[in-house]
Every structure is written in structure tokens, then in C-alpha cells.
Amino acid sequence: MTFSVQVLGSNSAIPTLTRNPSAHLLKADERLFLIDCAEGTQVQLRRFHIHFQRIRHIFISHLHGDHFYGLIGLLTSFHLLGRKEKLHLYAHEPLREIIDIQLKASRTTLIYPVVFHPLPDFDQQVNMEKLYEDDKLIVMAFPLVHSVPTCGFLFKEKPGPRKIRKEAVAKLNIPVDRMNRLKAGEDYTDDQGKVFRNAELTSDPPSPRSFAYCTDTAFTESILPCIRGASLLYHEATFLKDMATAAREKMHSTAAEAATIAKLAGVGQLVIGHFSARYDDAAPLLAEAREIFPDT
């Protein structure tokens, strides 16, 4: 199963000539999930040759413009391109009204259905809530610490079926119609009543992969239970540590703080982004994070 992330935008509020504001695309088993949609996102989708009509689910972390100003353009492009498939949109409730006003002002009636899923209003106690689930993937939301209600997202594969040991199965001449039961973890009993343990006939499937998306947030260890052990963590890193005071005031994080979260959470790999436009070169931010978490 394919499980990969394409960064479409890595800057913060103000775009630059080389970096767009926030947008990420998760590809999971040929399905496309768009996470945030800043201005310029659909240009980036075309630049990376992504067939964006295949996007069925869009997740908007919060209602600052650098995370959703590209959405109405993408929705109307779907319309102009003749989309018929249903689109699921996960966002805080006020976005529903924002979209309705924009469509009303332009006298546009979309020719495809948009299903709006309001994001949860989390209280002070950190918890998680399921947003989406299918046979292979589950998506959870959790609260971040920012100046407006903001959600992080965890995309996690479900455990796959066990792998058949072909030689062992062939030796016992196990019927084909028993294969799915073996993959599900059942033992096998032959015609003489002898039991063969599943571990003799199958091997473990690959470990489930996960992607944790922690966009705009002040440094907080409260998110650790939600992202612990993630295969890949995206965590904002707006500033270098010499601007830690500004980061706290604006409820953002430094590169060092993002790396600290990655280390404490025991993630496999860290991607940083949401860089302030003051930094023409992101290399110093990367270097600062790698001092604490080398696999950044």
C-alpha cells in the first residue's frame, strides 16, 4: 500500500517566490487526502502532476487564511471541470458559512455535492476524535494550541492481513478458500484433526504506518499521547530559537521546539515547515532541528 506525503506549501502567512503557504497531500493506497489548502495550492497540484479530481477528502486545520484561502478556488475548479463525485470537507463550523457566502456572491451552484463535517470543539483536556475510517485507514483529530481553534490530524493505517508462507501452505495442500481465514490469523486443522498454528503458515504483515500533522501551534507536550510513535511527523517551525519570545507571543513554535516534540514522541522522521517569510533560506531551521532530532 502506498503511503506518502507531498509537501505543496511550506511557508507561513506570506508566500514567497519559492515557498507557498500550507498545504500537504497524503497518498494512501491510491487515495488522495488534501490537508490544508492555502492560496496557490491548485497550481502546486498541477506542478506535481497530481490528478486532483481524485481528491475525495479535504481537511482544514484552522481558519487562518494561509490554511484555507485556496479552497474556494479549488472547489470552483472542480465545478468547472465537471466533477460529479462527492467531496468531504472537514473544518471548523464557520467555514461552512464562508463558502456559502462566496458561492452566493458569485452566483455559483456547484454541480457536485460537498459534505461538510464540523471539526470537534475540544475542551481543555486533550483527547482525540475519529473523523474518518475505511477498511484500510483511520483519521483522528486532536487539539493544538493556537490563537484560534486548531486541530492536528493523525492518519494511521490499519493492520494489514498476514502474509501466506507459500511453501508451507503448498506442502499441506491447504484449499484456496481457506486463505482469507489464514490471513485473518486463524490456525488450520487438516482432515486428520491435526492443528497447524497460524505462525507456521503465515508471517507478520508490515507494521502500520502513520502521519501526524501538527500545524500552527505553540510548543506543548500535551500532544505527545496523540502522536507518539508516528512514522512521520509534520510539525510547524515558524522561527529559529533566537526568536523564541516571538514564537510564544504568536503561539507558534521554533525549529528546536519542533525537534524536541519529535524526540519526546519517539517518531520515525520529522518534517518541518510553516517557515516565516523572514527566512529566505530554510537551511538554518533545518540545522537547528537536526541538532536535537537528526532524522529531520
C-alpha positions as CSV (number, residue, x, y, z in Angstrom):
1,M,0.0,0.0,0.0
2,T,1.3,3.4,-1.0
3,F,1.7,5.8,1.9
4,S,3.5,9.0,1.1
5,V,3.3,12.8,1.7
6,Q,3.8,15.5,-0.8
7,V,4.5,19.0,0.6
8,L,2.7,21.6,-1.5
9,G,3.4,24.6,0.7
10,S,6.0,25.2,3.4
11,N,5.7,28.9,4.2
12,S,3.7,30.7,6.8
13,A,1.2,33.5,6.3
14,I,3.0,35.4,3.5
15,P,4.0,33.4,0.3
16,T,7.4,33.9,-1.3
17,L,8.6,33.3,-4.8
18,T,9.9,29.9,-3.7
19,R,7.5,28.8,-1.0
20,N,3.8,28.7,-0.9
21,P,1.7,28.7,2.4
22,S,0.5,25.5,3.9
23,A,-0.8,22.5,2.0
24,H,0.1,18.8,2.2
25,L,-1.2,15.8,0.2
26,L,-1.3,12.3,1.6
27,K,-1.4,9.5,-0.8
28,A,-2.7,6.3,0.8
29,D,-3.3,3.2,-1.4
30,E,-4.1,5.4,-4.5
31,R,-6.5,7.6,-2.4
32,L,-5.7,11.3,-2.1
33,F,-6.3,13.4,1.1
34,L,-5.6,17.1,1.0
35,I,-4.5,18.7,4.3
36,D,-5.0,22.5,4.4
37,C,-5.4,24.5,1.2
38,A,-3.6,27.9,1.1
39,E,-3.6,30.1,-1.9
40,G,-1.7,28.6,-4.8
41,T,-2.5,25.0,-3.8
42,Q,-4.1,24.0,-7.1
43,V,-1.2,25.4,-9.0
44,Q,1.1,23.2,-6.9
45,L,-1.2,20.2,-7.5
46,R,-0.7,20.7,-11.3
47,R,3.0,21.3,-10.9
48,F,3.4,17.9,-9.3
49,H,1.2,16.3,-11.9
50,I,-1.4,15.3,-9.3
51,H,-4.8,14.3,-10.6
52,F,-6.6,16.4,-8.1
53,Q,-10.1,15.4,-9.2
54,R,-9.3,12.2,-7.3
55,I,-9.3,14.1,-4.0
56,R,-12.3,13.0,-2.0
57,H,-11.4,14.4,1.4
58,I,-10.1,17.8,2.4
59,F,-9.0,18.6,6.0
60,I,-8.6,22.2,7.1
61,S,-6.8,22.6,10.4
62,H,-8.0,26.1,11.3
63,L,-9.4,29.3,9.9
64,H,-6.4,31.4,9.3
65,G,-6.2,32.4,5.7
66,D,-2.8,30.8,5.0
67,H,-4.5,27.5,5.5
68,F,-7.8,27.8,3.5
69,Y,-7.7,30.8,1.1
70,G,-7.1,28.5,-1.8
71,L,-10.1,26.3,-1.0
72,I,-12.9,28.3,-2.8
73,G,-10.8,28.3,-5.9
74,L,-10.2,24.6,-5.8
75,L,-13.9,23.9,-5.2
76,T,-15.0,26.0,-8.2
77,S,-12.3,24.4,-10.4
78,F,-13.8,21.1,-9.5
79,H,-17.1,22.5,-10.6
80,L,-15.8,24.0,-13.9
81,L,-14.1,20.7,-14.7
82,G,-17.4,18.8,-14.4
83,R,-16.8,17.0,-11.2
84,K,-19.7,14.7,-10.1
85,E,-18.1,12.8,-7.2
86,K,-19.0,13.7,-3.7
87,L,-16.4,15.8,-1.8
88,H,-16.0,15.5,2.0
89,L,-14.8,18.7,3.8
90,Y,-13.6,18.6,7.4
91,A,-13.3,22.0,9.0
92,H,-14.4,24.2,11.8
93,E,-18.1,25.2,11.5
94,P,-17.6,28.9,10.4
95,L,-16.0,27.7,7.1
96,R,-19.4,26.4,6.0
97,E,-20.8,29.9,6.1
98,I,-17.7,31.4,4.4
99,I,-18.0,29.0,1.5
100,D,-21.8,29.6,1.2
101,I,-21.2,33.4,1.1
102,Q,-18.5,33.1,-1.6
103,L,-20.7,30.9,-3.8
104,K,-23.7,33.1,-3.3
105,A,-21.7,36.3,-4.2
106,S,-20.5,34.7,-7.5
107,R,-24.0,33.2,-8.2
108,T,-22.4,29.7,-8.3
109,T,-24.2,26.5,-7.6
110,L,-21.8,23.6,-7.5
111,I,-22.7,20.6,-9.7
112,Y,-21.3,18.1,-7.2
113,P,-22.2,17.5,-3.6
114,V,-20.0,18.8,-0.7
115,V,-20.5,17.1,2.6
116,F,-19.4,19.3,5.5
117,H,-18.0,17.6,8.6
118,P,-17.5,20.1,11.5
119,L,-14.4,19.6,13.5
120,P,-14.9,18.9,17.2
121,D,-14.8,21.6,19.8
122,F,-12.2,20.2,22.2
123,D,-12.2,21.3,25.8
124,Q,-9.1,21.8,27.9
125,Q,-8.5,18.1,28.3
126,V,-6.6,16.8,25.4
127,N,-8.4,13.9,23.6
128,M,-8.8,12.6,20.1
129,E,-11.9,12.1,18.0
130,K,-12.3,10.0,14.9
131,L,-13.1,11.9,11.7
132,Y,-12.9,9.2,9.0
133,E,-12.5,5.4,8.7
134,D,-12.5,2.9,5.9
135,D,-11.2,-0.6,5.6
136,K,-7.5,0.5,5.5
137,L,-7.2,3.9,7.1
138,I,-8.4,5.9,10.1
139,V,-8.1,9.6,10.6
140,M,-8.2,11.2,14.1
141,A,-8.3,14.9,15.2
142,F,-6.7,16.4,18.3
143,P,-6.4,19.9,19.6
144,L,-3.4,22.2,19.1
145,V,-2.6,25.4,21.0
146,H,-3.0,28.4,18.8
147,S,-4.8,31.8,18.7
148,V,-7.9,30.3,17.1
149,P,-9.3,26.7,17.4
150,T,-6.9,24.5,15.6
151,C,-6.8,20.7,15.0
152,G,-3.9,18.4,14.3
153,F,-4.6,15.2,12.4
154,L,-3.3,11.7,12.7
155,F,-3.6,9.4,9.6
156,K,-3.0,5.8,10.5
157,E,-3.1,2.6,8.5
158,K,-5.0,-0.3,9.9
159,P,-3.0,-3.6,10.4
160,G,-2.9,-5.5,7.1
161,P,-3.6,-9.2,6.6
162,R,-0.9,-11.7,7.5
163,K,1.4,-12.9,4.7
164,I,0.9,-16.5,3.4
165,R,4.0,-18.7,3.5
166,K,3.5,-20.3,0.1
167,E,5.8,-23.3,0.6
168,A,4.2,-24.3,3.9
169,V,0.7,-23.9,2.5
170,A,1.6,-25.8,-0.7
171,K,3.1,-28.7,1.4
172,L,-0.1,-29.2,3.3
173,N,-2.3,-28.7,0.2
174,I,-4.5,-26.2,2.0
175,P,-7.6,-25.3,0.0
176,V,-7.7,-21.9,-1.7
177,D,-10.9,-21.0,0.1
178,R,-9.0,-21.1,3.5
179,M,-6.5,-18.4,2.5
180,N,-8.5,-15.5,3.7
181,R,-9.0,-17.2,7.1
182,L,-5.3,-17.8,7.4
183,K,-4.6,-14.1,6.5
184,A,-7.0,-13.2,9.3
185,G,-4.9,-15.2,11.8
186,E,-6.8,-18.5,12.1
187,D,-5.0,-21.8,12.7
188,Y,-5.5,-24.6,10.2
189,T,-6.8,-28.1,11.0
190,D,-6.3,-30.8,8.4
191,D,-8.6,-33.8,7.7
192,Q,-6.9,-35.9,10.4
193,G,-7.6,-33.3,13.0
194,K,-4.0,-32.1,13.3
195,V,-3.7,-28.4,14.1
196,F,-1.1,-26.2,12.4
197,R,-0.5,-22.9,14.2
198,N,-1.0,-19.8,12.1
199,A,2.5,-18.6,12.8
200,E,3.8,-21.7,11.0
201,L,1.8,-20.9,7.8
202,T,1.9,-17.1,7.7
203,S,4.3,-14.2,8.6
204,D,3.6,-10.8,10.1
205,P,2.4,-8.1,7.8
206,P,4.3,-4.8,7.5
207,S,3.9,-2.5,10.5
208,P,1.1,0.1,10.0
209,R,2.4,3.5,9.1
210,S,1.1,6.8,10.4
211,F,1.4,10.5,9.6
212,A,0.8,13.1,12.3
213,Y,0.1,16.7,11.1
214,C,0.8,19.4,13.7
215,T,0.3,22.7,12.0
216,D,0.2,26.1,13.8
217,T,0.8,25.5,17.5
218,A,2.7,26.8,20.4
219,F,5.1,24.3,22.0
220,T,3.1,21.9,24.0
221,E,3.8,18.4,25.4
222,S,0.1,17.8,25.7
223,I,0.0,16.4,22.1
224,L,2.5,13.7,22.8
225,P,0.0,11.0,23.6
226,C,-1.8,11.8,20.3
227,I,1.3,11.5,18.0
228,R,3.6,9.1,19.9
229,G,5.4,6.6,17.6
230,A,4.2,8.2,14.4
231,S,6.1,7.1,11.3
232,L,6.3,10.7,10.1
233,L,5.6,13.9,12.0
234,Y,5.0,17.2,10.3
235,H,5.4,20.0,12.9
236,E,5.4,23.7,12.3
237,A,8.7,25.5,12.8
238,T,8.0,29.2,12.1
239,F,11.1,30.6,13.8
240,L,14.6,30.0,14.9
241,K,15.2,29.6,18.6
242,D,16.6,33.2,18.9
243,M,13.0,34.3,18.3
244,A,11.5,32.0,21.0
245,T,9.8,35.0,22.6
246,A,8.1,36.0,19.4
247,A,7.1,32.3,18.9
248,R,5.4,32.2,22.3
249,E,3.6,35.5,21.7
250,K,2.3,34.4,18.3
251,M,1.5,30.9,19.6
252,H,3.9,29.3,17.1
253,S,7.0,27.0,17.5
254,T,10.7,27.2,16.8
255,A,12.6,24.6,14.9
256,A,14.2,23.4,18.1
257,E,10.8,23.0,19.8
258,A,9.5,21.0,16.8
259,A,12.5,18.7,17.1
260,T,12.0,18.4,20.8
261,I,8.4,17.2,20.3
262,A,9.7,14.7,17.7
263,K,12.3,13.3,20.1
264,L,9.9,13.1,23.0
265,A,7.2,11.4,20.9
266,G,9.6,8.9,19.5
267,V,8.6,9.4,15.9
268,G,10.4,7.9,13.0
269,Q,11.0,11.0,11.0
270,L,10.3,14.8,11.2
271,V,9.3,17.2,8.5
272,I,9.3,20.9,9.5
273,G,7.6,23.8,7.7
274,H,5.4,26.9,8.1
275,F,8.6,29.0,7.8
276,S,8.4,32.7,8.4
277,A,8.9,34.7,5.3
278,R,11.8,36.5,7.0
279,Y,13.9,33.4,6.2
280,D,15.0,33.3,2.6
281,D,16.9,30.1,3.2
282,A,15.3,27.4,5.4
283,A,18.7,25.6,5.9
284,P,19.3,27.2,9.3
285,L,15.9,26.0,10.5
286,L,16.8,22.5,9.4
287,A,20.2,22.6,11.0
288,E,18.6,23.8,14.3
289,A,16.1,20.9,14.3
290,R,18.8,18.3,13.4
291,E,20.9,19.3,16.4
292,I,18.1,17.8,18.5
293,F,16.4,15.3,16.1
294,P,18.8,14.2,13.4
295,D,16.2,12.5,11.2
296,T,14.6,15.8,10.2
